[in-house]
Amino acid sequence: MIALSAAATGALTRSYTYHVAVESWLGGDLLAASVPIDSATEEADRTLHVPERVTLSVPRLDRNTSWSPTTATHPLSANGQRLRVQLGIGLDGDRIEWFQRGWFVIQESATDGDTVNVTATGLLTLIDEARLVSPYQPTGTLVSTLRGLIEPALTVVVDGGLVDRSVPANINYDEDRLSAVMELIDAWPADAYVDAGGYLLVVPATQSATSVLALTDGVGGTVIQAAGNSTRDGAATAVVARGTAPDGTQVQGVAYATTGPKSAAGPFNPLPVPYFYASPLLTTVAQASAAADTVLARLQRSTSLEFRVDMVPHPGLQTGDVVTITTDDYPALLCSVEYLTLPYTPGGGAQTLRVRAIT
């Protein structure tokens, strides 16, 4: 969750004023300090490689300025222009607490009558569209390899709790730059996300058990519903991670689901249901086992019990946050936010979350 002051957090529990400010940048140049916004919504889906998507409605004419993108360097053109979004919470008197929600790359701006409809996406778009022109053969460590794949599009910040190690000499990545990044993150094992400041943060792949927000049915405008989604598709009771040792022999690590309704020892299937993951970055059994644990945790999360939450917008919530939900069937159930919508403007409607129980 984006950190808010105690005063702003308290304001969210009562009626408050809500503000949005959008800047447009091209490289290091500020093109517009205040893009006028009629309405705007952020949508984030943790299952996507580029999780964030923002849609904005901008008046075509405002303050004697045309916001229709008629030149390559117009603030709303899609030629590398980035939007910096800040949200504000009204405090006592005329004070506003501003905080940064994130940076987004303009994908498209289309003029329709008196409105310009703008679509922007998260900064991982830059990595997703930047295919490798020639094979990439790293010769350093995990950190230097990651930076070689990502920078200078994004600045990589690696958590001090992660242990760097050398990459094998036979690594060769072809074309898909973002898939190479995701493989490296899983093999580390680690987790990575773009923070509100626009940095790629790489952190240990551990599931937090600390709730940042309690959501109770019927309290504070929150409505929690069991989504009623249940499927065998994509479920696995074990993950088999394979790599190659320096002497050429295969190394393998296996992680079994030991808890939850799809545990290996439960009634889901008396035989193992494996998911296979392979990476040349895995050179020891210990590395393969750690990667298997990480991939299994992600698979378990993607098929665990799902809830839908419709609530008064909380502008600090992000995907990956841990929340506590309370319903008639589940007192204080820890869940992770997998999907959210967030209106940026007053009157934009409720915020919607999809959360999954943490096994």
C-alpha positions in Angstrom: 0.0 0.0 0.0 1.1 3.5 -0.7 2.0 5.1 2.6 -0.4 7.8 3.8 -0.2 10.0 6.9 -2.3 9.3 9.9 -4.4 12.4 9.1 -5.1 11.2 5.5 -5.9 7.7 6.6 -8.3 9.1 9.2 -10.0 11.2 6.5 -10.7 8.1 4.4 -13.1 6.9 7.1 -15.4 9.9 6.7 -16.5 12.3 4.0 -13.5 13.9 2.3 -12.5 15.8 -0.8 -10.7 13.9 -3.5 -8.2 15.5 -6.0 -6.2 14.3 -9.0 -3.3 16.0 -10.8 -1.8 14.7 -14.0 1.5 15.9 -15.5 2.8 15.0 -19.0 6.5 14.4 -19.6 8.6 13.6 -22.6 12.1 12.4 -21.6 13.2 14.9 -19.0 10.9 17.7 -20.3 7.7 18.7 -18.6 5.2 19.2 -21.4 2.1 20.0 -19.2 2.0 20.6 -15.5 -1.8 20.2 -15.2 -3.7 18.1 -17.7 -7.4 18.8 -17.2 -9.3 15.6 -16.2 -13.1 15.1 -16.6 -12.9 11.5 -15.4 -10.2 8.9 -14.9 -9.9 5.3 -13.7 -7.0 3.0 -13.0 -7.3 -0.8 -13.5 -4.7 -3.2 -12.3 -4.5 -7.0 -12.7 -1.7 -8.8 -11.0 -2.0 -11.8 -13.4 -0.9 -9.7 -16.4 2.8 -9.0 -17.4 1.9 -5.3 -17.5 -0.6 -5.0 -14.7 -1.7 -1.3 -14.8 -4.0 0.5 -17.3 -5.3 4.0 -16.9 -8.1 5.6 -18.9 -8.7 9.3 -18.9 -11.3 11.6 -20.4 -9.9 15.1 -21.2 -11.8 18.1 -22.5 -10.6 18.9 -26.1 -10.5 22.6 -25.3 -9.7 23.9 -21.8 -8.2 27.2 -20.7 -7.7 28.3 -24.3 -5.6 25.2 -24.9 -6.3 22.4 -27.3 -5.7 18.9 -25.8 -6.2 17.1 -29.0 -2.8 15.6 -29.9 -2.0 17.3 -33.2 1.8 17.3 -33.0 4.4 14.7 -32.2 5.4 16.6 -29.0 1.9 17.3 -27.8 1.4 16.4 -24.1 -1.1 13.7 -25.0 0.7 12.2 -28.1 1.8 8.6 -27.9 5.5 9.2 -28.8 7.1 8.3 -25.4 5.0 10.7 -23.4 4.5 9.6 -19.8 1.9 10.7 -17.4 2.7 11.3 -13.7 -0.5 10.8 -11.6 -0.8 12.3 -8.2 -3.9 12.0 -6.0 -4.9 14.2 -3.1 -6.9 13.8 0.0 -8.5 16.9 1.6 -7.7 17.4 5.2 -8.9 20.0 7.7 -9.4 23.5 6.3 -8.0 23.9 2.8 -5.0 21.5 3.3 -4.5 18.7 0.7 -2.2 15.7 1.2 -0.8 14.8 -2.2 0.9 11.5 -3.0 2.2 9.9 -6.2 0.1 7.1 -7.6 2.4 6.2 -10.5 3.9 6.8 -13.9 2.2 5.6 -17.1 3.1 5.5 -20.8 0.5 6.9 -23.2 -0.7 4.2 -25.5 -3.4 6.0 -27.4 -5.2 9.3 -27.5 -8.3 9.6 -29.6 -10.4 12.7 -30.1 -14.2 12.2 -30.0 -16.1 15.4 -30.4 -15.3 17.6 -27.4 -13.5 14.8 -25.5 -10.0 13.3 -25.8 -10.0 9.7 -24.6 -6.5 8.7 -23.4 -5.3 5.2 -22.6 -2.0 4.7 -20.7 -0.3 1.7 -19.3 2.3 0.8 -16.7 6.0 1.3 -17.3 6.6 -2.4 -17.9 5.1 -1.7 -21.3 8.6 -0.4 -22.3 10.1 -3.8 -21.6 7.2 -5.8 -23.1 7.4 -4.0 -26.5 11.2 -3.9 -26.6 12.0 -7.3 -28.2 15.6 -8.3 -28.3 17.1 -7.5 -31.7 19.9 -10.1 -31.3 20.4 -12.9 -28.8 21.4 -11.7 -25.3 24.1 -13.7 -23.7 24.8 -12.4 -20.1 28.2 -13.0 -18.6 27.8 -11.5 -15.1 25.4 -12.1 -12.2 21.6 -12.1 -11.8 21.6 -8.4 -10.9 23.8 -7.3 -13.9 21.7 -9.5 -16.2 18.4 -8.0 -14.9 19.8 -4.5 -15.4 21.0 -5.4 -18.8 17.5 -6.4 -19.8 15.7 -3.6 -18.1 17.8 -0.4 -18.0 17.8 2.4 -19.1 14.0 2.0 -19.6 13.5 1.5 -15.9 15.9 1.8 -13.0 16.3 -1.5 -11.1 16.4 -1.4 -7.3 17.3 -4.7 -5.7 16.4 -5.5 -2.1 19.3 -6.1 0.2 17.7 -9.4 1.4 18.3 -11.0 -2.0 21.6 -12.9 -2.6 23.2 -12.3 -6.0 24.9 -15.1 -7.9 26.7 -15.8 -11.2 24.7 -16.8 -14.2 25.8 -19.9 -16.2 27.9 -19.4 -19.3 25.3 -21.0 -21.6 22.5 -18.5 -21.0 21.0 -17.2 -24.3 17.8 -15.1 -24.4 16.0 -14.7 -27.8 13.5 -12.0 -28.7 11.1 -11.8 -25.7 12.8 -9.5 -23.3 10.0 -9.4 -20.7 9.7 -13.3 -20.6 13.5 -13.4 -19.9 13.0 -11.0 -17.0 10.1 -13.1 -15.6 12.2 -16.3 -15.9 15.1 -14.7 -14.1 12.8 -13.4 -11.3 11.3 -16.9 -10.8 14.7 -18.6 -10.8 16.2 -16.2 -8.3 13.6 -16.6 -6.6 12.2 -13.1 -6.2 9.3 -10.9 -6.9 9.3 -7.6 -8.9 6.9 -4.7 -9.4 7.0 -1.1 -10.5 6.5 1.2 -7.6 4.7 4.6 -7.6 8.0 6.3 -8.2 8.6 4.4 -11.4 11.4 2.1 -10.2 11.4 -1.7 -10.7 11.7 -3.0 -7.2 13.0 -6.6 -6.8 12.3 -8.1 -3.5 12.4 -11.6 -1.8 9.5 -13.8 -2.9 7.8 -14.1 0.5 4.1 -13.8 1.2 3.3 -11.1 3.7 0.9 -12.1 6.5 0.4 -8.6 7.7 -2.9 -7.0 6.7 -2.8 -3.3 5.6 -6.6 -2.9 5.7 -9.6 -4.6 7.3 -12.7 -5.0 5.1 -15.9 -5.9 7.0 -19.2 -6.7 5.3 -21.6 -3.8 5.6 -19.1 -1.5 7.5 -17.7 1.6 5.9 -19.6 1.2 2.7 -17.9 -2.2 2.0 -19.8 -5.0 0.4 -18.0 -8.4 0.3 -19.4 -11.2 -1.9 -18.1 -14.7 -2.5 -17.4 -14.6 -6.2 -18.4 -18.3 -6.6 -15.5 -19.1 -8.9 -14.0 -22.6 -8.6 -12.1 -24.5 -11.3 -9.6 -27.3 -11.7 -7.9 -25.5 -14.6 -4.4 -24.3 -13.8 -4.4 -26.1 -10.4 -1.3 -28.1 -9.4 -0.4 -30.0 -6.3 3.3 -30.0 -7.0 5.9 -28.0 -9.0 8.9 -29.6 -10.6 11.7 -27.1 -11.2 14.6 -28.3 -13.4 17.9 -26.9 -14.4 21.4 -28.0 -15.4 24.5 -28.3 -13.1 27.9 -27.1 -14.3 28.9 -30.6 -15.2 25.9 -31.0 -17.5 23.7 -33.2 -15.3 20.1 -32.3 -14.6 19.2 -30.8 -11.2 15.6 -30.9 -10.0 13.6 -29.6 -7.1 10.0 -30.5 -6.2 7.6 -28.6 -4.0 4.4 -30.2 -2.9 1.2 -28.3 -1.8 0.8 -29.4 1.9 -2.1 -27.1 2.8 -5.4 -26.0 1.3 -8.1 -27.8 -0.7 -5.7 -28.7 -3.5 -3.0 -30.2 -1.3 -1.1 -33.2 -2.6 -2.3 -35.2 0.4 -6.0 -34.2 0.0 -8.9 -35.5 -2.1 -8.2 -33.2 -5.1 -6.2 -36.0 -6.8 -4.6 -39.0 -5.1 -1.7 -38.7 -7.6 0.5 -35.7 -8.0 -0.6 -33.0 -10.5 2.6 -31.3 -11.4 3.5 -28.1 -13.1 6.9 -28.1 -14.8 9.2 -25.2 -14.7 12.7 -25.2 -16.3 15.4 -22.6 -16.4 19.2 -22.8 -17.2 19.6 -20.3 -14.4 19.1 -23.2 -11.9 22.4 -25.0 -11.4 21.9 -26.7 -8.0 19.2 -28.7 -6.3 18.8 -25.9 -3.6 18.2 -23.3 -6.3 15.7 -25.6 -8.1 13.8 -26.3 -4.8 13.6 -22.6 -3.9 12.2 -21.8 -7.4 9.7 -24.6 -7.1 8.4 -23.2 -3.8 8.0 -19.7 -5.4 6.2 -20.9 -8.5 3.9 -23.2 -6.3 2.9 -20.3 -4.1 1.9 -18.2 -7.2 -0.1 -21.1 -8.6 -1.9 -21.7 -5.3 -2.8 -18.1 -5.1 -4.2 -18.0 -8.6 -6.7 -20.8 -7.8 -7.6 -20.1 -4.2 -10.9 -18.9 -2.9 -11.9 -15.6 -4.6 -14.0 -12.7 -3.2 -15.3 -9.6 -4.8 -15.2 -6.3 -2.9 -17.1 -3.2 -3.8 -16.1 -0.3 -1.5 -15.6 3.4 -1.1 -12.3 4.1 -3.0 -9.1 3.8 -1.0 -6.5 5.6 -3.2 -3.5 3.9 -1.4 -4.5 0.3 -2.2 -2.3 -1.6 -4.7 -2.3 -5.1 -6.1 -0.3 -7.5 -3.9 -1.5 -5.8 -0.8 -2.8 -8.1 2.0 -6.2 -7.2 3.4 -8.4 -8.9 6.0 -12.0 -9.6 5.1 -14.8 -10.6 7.4 -18.0 -12.2 6.3 -20.6 -14.5 7.9 -18.5 -17.5 6.8 -15.0 -16.2 7.2 -13.9 -14.2 10.2 -10.6 -12.3 9.6 -9.6 -14.1 6.5 -6.2 -12.9 5.0 -6.4 -12.3 1.3 -4.2 -10.7 -1.4 -5.5 -8.1 -3.8 -5.2 -9.5 -7.3 -7.3 -7.0 -9.2 -8.5 -3.5 -8.6 -10.2 -0.6 -10.1 -9.6 2.9 -8.7 -11.6 6.0 -9.8 -9.3 9.1 -9.8 -12.1 11.6 -9.7 -15.0 12.3 -7.3 -18.2 10.7 -8.5 -16.3 8.0 -10.3 -18.2 5.3 -8.5 -17.1 2.5 -6.2 -13.8 0.8 -6.1 -13.8 -2.9 -7.1 -11.4 -5.5 -5.8 -10.9 -9.1 -6.5 -9.1 -10.7 -3.6 -7.9 -14.3 -3.1 -7.5 -16.1 0.2 -3.9 -16.7 1.2 -3.4 -20.4 1.7 
